[in-house]
Amino acid sequence: MPNFTLQDDVFEKAARLFPTPFHLYSEEGIRTRLRNLKAAFSWCDDFEEYFAVKALPNPSILRVIQEEGCGLDCSSMTELMLAKALGFSGHHIMFSANAMPDDELTCARSLGAQVNLDDISHIEILRTHGGIPECICCRYNPGGEFSIGNFVMGNPGDAKFGFTESQLEEGLMQLKALGSTSFGLHSFLSSNTIDSSYYPLLADILLNLGIRLSRKTGLAFAFINLSGGIGIPYQPEQEAPDIFQIGREVREIYRKHFPVGGPSIKTELGRWVTGPEGWLVTHATHHKEIYKHYIGVDACAANLMRPAMYGAYHHITVCGKRNLPLDHIYDVTGSLCENNDKFAIDRPLPEIRDGDLLIIHDTGAHGFSMGYNYNGRLRSAEILYTCDHDFRLIRRAETPKDYFATLDMDPCYARLLE
Ligand SMILES: *Cc1c(COP(=O)(O)O)cnc(C)c1O
C-alpha cells in the first residue's frame, strides 16, 4: 500500500505555509530508504547506489542522496551539470547514454564519470569525444520477452536500449584494444516491478553473461549494474517489495557464481528511493455533476503526468476524512483542456467539499520531473519536510515570467510581463 506515515496535520500545516499545489517530500523517509538499501547490499564490496536523477532532479534532494554516500545516474547535460554543481566526484557519477548529443559524452568524461554505453556505435563517438576510459560499462539487451515465472514483465526485443550479446563480445574487444582495462555490465529489463524476484533474476542474467563473455574474451568484469526498476505499491492492495529479502536473494545467486570474490554490484534506483516519499498536495476547488461527478482541483497533469500518460493509479486521501466511508464516486480532474487530465477515474472517496485538501500519494519519483507547460500551466513548488519537522521551500513555483522567458526576442515580450 502507499506510504501513510505522514499524518494529515503535516499536510495541513504545509498548506497553511505554502499555496497549493505543491509536492512535499519526506527527508527522513528518503534517508531511511537509502540506509536500508545500503544495508541490504552491505555483503557486497563496493556496492553503490547511483540515484537516477531524472526521478527527482532537485539539488536539495540530491544533497541528501550525497550525504547518504550514494552517487547519481545522469542521462543528460543538465543532469551532469547538477552533479557537477553539487560536487559529486567522478566515480560517484554514472552517465547512461542513449542517442545523446556527442558533447554530453565529452562532459561526462571531463567530470571523470563512469560511462555506460548504450550501443556499439558509441565506442567511436566516445573515442573522439572525451576518450575511452580505463573503466567502461556497457548496456545489455537480451531481446525477446522478459518473464518472471509465467508473467511477461517486459519486451526487451522491442526496447531501444542496449547491445546484443554478439555486439557486446565485439565491442568489449574494441574497448580493450582502445585501452580499457576494467568493465561493467548493465541491463534494465522491467520498470516498476514489485515482484521481489526481479533483481535476483537480473543479477543471474548479468552474472551468467559476464561469465560467458569472460570465457570468450578473456576479460574480467569489475561490476554488474542492476540499474533501476524496483517498483513501489501505488495501489492499496499491493505489497511493497522487501529490499532486505531482495539483497539476500541477490546474494544467494551471486554466491552460486562467485563463492569468493567476484564483481561488485551497482544500482540506479530512482522510483524505489523517492517515489513513496513524495505527495502532491492540492485543494478541491470545483465540483460538477453531469453524467458523472467531478471534483476539480488546483493541480493538473502538468504537475503529475503519470495518470494521463500511463493511466497510472495514484492513491488519493482527503485531509481530515481518512476514516469516513468511501461512499462517493468521483473523477478527480485538473484544469487542462484535455480530457485525460484526471488524477482518478470512478474513484470511491469520502464526500468532498470545495476547499478540502487532497493528498495524491507516491509522487516522489517521475512526478514533478515529468511536468510540462501545456495550456500555459505552470510547474508547482517543491517542499522538503525536513528531519527536524520543518518545511523548507526547495523549489519555488514557476511564474509567468519563467514561462515567457524564452520569448525574449519577441516584440511583445516586455508587454507580456506588464
Ligand atoms: C529511468 C532509469 C533508472 C531509474 O528507474 P526507476 O524505475 O526510477 O528505478 C535507472 N537507470 C536508467 C538508465 C534509467 O533510464
The ligand as a MOL file (V3000), in Angstrom:
LIG
                    3D

  0  0  0     0  0            999 V3000
M  V30 BEGIN CTAB
M  V30 COUNTS 15 15 0 0 0
M  V30 BEGIN ATOM
M  V30 1 C 14.9920 5.6580 -15.5120 0
M  V30 2 C 16.2680 4.9570 -15.2540 0
M  V30 3 C 16.5710 4.4670 -13.9870 0
M  V30 4 C 15.6280 4.5710 -12.8140 0
M  V30 5 O 14.4750 3.8440 -12.9990 0
M  V30 6 P 13.4040 3.6810 -11.8040 0
M  V30 7 O 12.2670 2.9850 -12.4600 0
M  V30 8 O 13.0760 5.0470 -11.3540 0
M  V30 9 O 14.0600 2.8750 -10.7460 0
M  V30 10 C 17.7950 3.8750 -13.8000 0
M  V30 11 N 18.6910 3.7400 -14.8090 0
M  V30 12 C 18.4360 4.1960 -16.0390 0
M  V30 13 C 19.4700 4.0380 -17.0950 0
M  V30 14 C 17.2220 4.8110 -16.3090 0
M  V30 15 O 16.9620 5.2460 -17.5440 0
M  V30 END ATOM
M  V30 BEGIN BOND
M  V30 1 1 1 2
M  V30 2 1 2 3
M  V30 3 2 2 14
M  V30 4 1 3 4
M  V30 5 2 3 10
M  V30 6 1 4 5
M  V30 7 1 5 6
M  V30 8 2 6 7
M  V30 9 1 6 8
M  V30 10 1 6 9
M  V30 11 1 10 11
M  V30 12 2 11 12
M  V30 13 1 12 13
M  V30 14 1 12 14
M  V30 15 1 14 15
M  V30 END BOND
M  V30 END CTAB
M  END
